[in-house]
Amino acid sequence: MLNKITTYGSRQNIIFHLALPSLAPAAIICLYFTPKVVFGCANRGLLALVVVCLAMVAAVITAVKGIKSKKHGEKEASNWWIISTIILLLPAVLVVGPLG
């Protein structure tokens, strides 16, 4: 329903598909630079695990929406959903890779 209401390329889509998903990688980076005294090692790890799990669930949802919109012939909408999916996969990549 959201795909039918909005016109793609608008400010709302930039916020919805770029800014909101970018909160997950930003949260991982902030947890990385948070001193151990604030949360402790175990709690920082658990917080990172929660952020990664929530981002992965959201990535699956956005991927399904992207596939559905591609099947309906909405190529631009599909591209926005795929961009959101890629951004939501970044926390897992950050935890496994450079920040791990």
DRENDO-1510 file (C-alpha; in Angstrom, 1 decimal, always signed):
<recs>
REC; n; res; u; v; w
REC; 1; MET; +0.0; +0.0; +0.0 .
REC; 2; LEU; +2.9; +2.3; +0.8 .
REC; 3; ASN; +4.3; +1.8; -2.7 .
REC; 4; LYS; +1.0; +3.1; -4.3 .
REC; 5; ILE; +0.9; +6.2; -2.2 .
REC; 6; THR; +4.4; +7.6; -2.5 .
REC; 7; THR; +6.3; +8.8; -5.6 .
REC; 8; TYR; +9.8; +7.3; -5.6 .
REC; 9; GLY; +12.7; +9.7; -5.3 .
REC; 10; SER; +10.9; +11.9; -2.9 .
REC; 11; ARG; +12.3; +13.1; +0.4 .
REC; 12; GLN; +10.0; +10.6; +2.2 .
REC; 13; ASN; +11.6; +7.7; +0.4 .
REC; 14; ILE; +15.1; +8.9; +1.2 .
REC; 15; ILE; +14.2; +9.0; +4.9 .
REC; 16; PHE; +12.3; +5.7; +4.8 .
REC; 17; HIS; +14.7; +3.7; +2.7 .
REC; 18; LEU; +18.1; +5.3; +3.5 .
REC; 19; ALA; +18.0; +7.1; +6.8 .
REC; 20; LEU; +16.0; +4.7; +9.0 .
REC; 21; PRO; +17.9; +1.6; +7.9 .
REC; 22; SER; +21.2; +3.5; +8.5 .
REC; 23; LEU; +20.4; +3.6; +12.2 .
REC; 24; ALA; +21.4; -0.1; +12.6 .
REC; 25; PRO; +25.0; +0.3; +11.3 .
REC; 26; ALA; +25.3; +3.6; +13.2 .
REC; 27; ALA; +24.3; +1.7; +16.4 .
REC; 28; ILE; +26.9; -0.9; +15.8 .
REC; 29; ILE; +29.6; +1.7; +15.3 .
REC; 30; CYS; +28.5; +3.6; +18.4 .
REC; 31; LEU; +28.6; +0.4; +20.4 .
REC; 32; TYR; +32.1; -0.2; +19.1 .
REC; 33; PHE; +33.3; +3.2; +20.3 .
REC; 34; THR; +31.5; +3.1; +23.6 .
REC; 35; PRO; +33.9; +2.6; +26.5 .
REC; 36; LYS; +33.9; -0.7; +28.3 .
REC; 37; VAL; +33.1; +1.1; +31.6 .
REC; 38; VAL; +29.7; +2.2; +30.3 .
REC; 39; PHE; +28.2; -1.2; +29.5 .
REC; 40; GLY; +30.8; -3.8; +30.1 .
REC; 41; CYS; +32.1; -6.3; +27.6 .
REC; 42; ALA; +29.3; -8.8; +27.8 .
REC; 43; ASN; +26.5; -6.3; +27.7 .
REC; 44; ARG; +28.1; -4.5; +24.7 .
REC; 45; GLY; +28.2; -7.9; +22.9 .
REC; 46; LEU; +24.6; -8.6; +23.7 .
REC; 47; LEU; +23.5; -5.2; +22.5 .
REC; 48; ALA; +25.4; -5.7; +19.3 .
REC; 49; LEU; +23.8; -9.2; +18.9 .
REC; 50; VAL; +20.3; -7.7; +19.4 .
REC; 51; VAL; +21.0; -4.9; +16.8 .
REC; 52; VAL; +22.3; -7.4; +14.3 .
REC; 53; CYS; +19.4; -9.8; +14.8 .
REC; 54; LEU; +16.8; -7.1; +14.4 .
REC; 55; ALA; +18.6; -5.7; +11.4 .
REC; 56; MET; +18.6; -9.2; +9.8 .
REC; 57; VAL; +14.9; -9.7; +10.4 .
REC; 58; ALA; +14.2; -6.3; +8.9 .
REC; 59; ALA; +16.5; -7.2; +5.9 .
REC; 60; VAL; +14.5; -10.3; +5.2 .
REC; 61; ILE; +11.3; -8.3; +5.3 .
REC; 62; THR; +12.6; -5.6; +3.0 .
REC; 63; ALA; +14.0; -8.3; +0.6 .
REC; 64; VAL; +10.6; -9.9; +0.4 .
REC; 65; LYS; +9.0; -6.6; -0.3 .
REC; 66; GLY; +11.6; -5.9; -3.0 .
REC; 67; ILE; +10.9; -9.2; -4.7 .
REC; 68; LYS; +7.1; -8.6; -4.5 .
REC; 69; SER; +7.4; -5.2; -6.0 .
REC; 70; LYS; +9.7; -6.5; -8.8 .
REC; 71; LYS; +7.1; -9.2; -9.6 .
REC; 72; HIS; +4.4; -6.5; -9.9 .
REC; 73; GLY; +6.6; -4.5; -12.3 .
REC; 74; GLU; +7.5; -1.7; -10.0 .
REC; 75; LYS; +11.2; -1.5; -10.8 .
REC; 76; GLU; +11.9; +1.7; -9.0 .
REC; 77; ALA; +10.2; +0.6; -5.8 .
REC; 78; SER; +12.1; -2.6; -6.0 .
REC; 79; ASN; +15.4; -0.7; -6.2 .
REC; 80; TRP; +14.6; +1.3; -3.1 .
REC; 81; TRP; +13.7; -1.9; -1.1 .
REC; 82; ILE; +17.0; -3.6; -2.3 .
REC; 83; ILE; +19.0; -0.5; -1.1 .
REC; 84; SER; +17.3; -0.8; +2.3 .
REC; 85; THR; +18.2; -4.5; +2.4 .
REC; 86; ILE; +21.8; -3.9; +1.7 .
REC; 87; ILE; +22.0; -1.2; +4.4 .
REC; 88; LEU; +20.3; -3.5; +6.9 .
REC; 89; LEU; +22.9; -6.2; +6.2 .
REC; 90; LEU; +25.8; -3.9; +7.0 .
REC; 91; PRO; +25.6; -4.5; +10.9 .
REC; 92; ALA; +26.3; -8.2; +10.4 .
REC; 93; VAL; +29.2; -7.5; +8.0 .
REC; 94; LEU; +30.6; -4.9; +10.4 .
REC; 95; VAL; +30.4; -7.3; +13.4 .
REC; 96; VAL; +32.0; -10.2; +11.5 .
REC; 97; GLY; +34.5; -8.1; +9.6 .
REC; 98; PRO; +36.3; -4.9; +10.6 .
REC; 99; LEU; +34.7; -4.3; +14.0 .
REC; 100; GLY; +34.7; -7.9; +15.1 .
</recs>
